[in-house]
């Protein structure tokens, strides 16, 4: 009897590492010390020491049950982008620059090519957000997970000057809310998605004119990363007063998190186009409108509040970073919360 016969293939682990090295290398920043394969990732703080009052930020998350969709479609090259996006968008939401990322993959069986493909997606997400993939872990769990399944999670560490932290403390009535378009469902609410649609290959591979793609392609579209847009706004000299990453809990849970007591957000539902995937989901699943806005991003992955005088400059910066912004509402005095009109 040996370890391989018990279900853990050490040689497959070695092969996975070798296959992923090229994509991981593409994410390196000058601050990274050493290479892939050590017991820990090393990141120099020399540049951070030059900051006036640096504050470290961190975020951790996974992709939820969206991984089930990846299994069904046998498409594993973008789920890693989702894992990175969920973490780095939270860091950017506080005004931070993501520095490095680590991933954790738990699988029933290590198929090196599949693991390398997943990590390739993680690396792509890191490149999109400018952070380094400094390490990770692939753990085989024979007997605990089916051989062809896995789960993916990770965490990011970033930094921000204390004076630049976005926390909503100086929000005032009349400040304008700008929303940046999402790429679809992102990585939240897939337990409900899997109740609305039959999760089989025939259903997922069916082309829909209203979507302009197959259902599966629309659902698995990777989460948009807003790090570059947030940096562009900052570089343009615009002070983002408050920011909300629209994830699980949709509008009703996430928007109040950006508000101080005594301030309320008003969102105009008709101020931007709702992606057709959400219209289809509401129709096919007979999901009430409030539940849709309480579960999904409904087409806006990030919402920021700025002074009215900075709206045009902020939106121009977002567009130059490749994002699509909309003026979607305003801040008013009132009980902390959000109104959708």
Secondary structure by P-SEA (a helix, b strand, c coil): cccccccccaaaaaaaaaaaaaaaaaaccccccccccccbbbbbccccccccbbbbbbbbbccccaaaaaaaacccccaaaaaaaaaaaaaaaacccccbbbbbbbccccaaaaaaaaaaaaaaaaaaaccccccbbbbbbcccccccccccccccccccccccccccccccccbbbbbbbcccccccaaaaaaaaccccccccccccccccccaaaaaacccccaaaaaaaaaaaccccccccccccccccccccccccccbbbbbccccccccaaaaaaaaaacccaaaaaacccccccbbbbbcccaaaaaaaaaaaacccccccbbbbbcccccccc
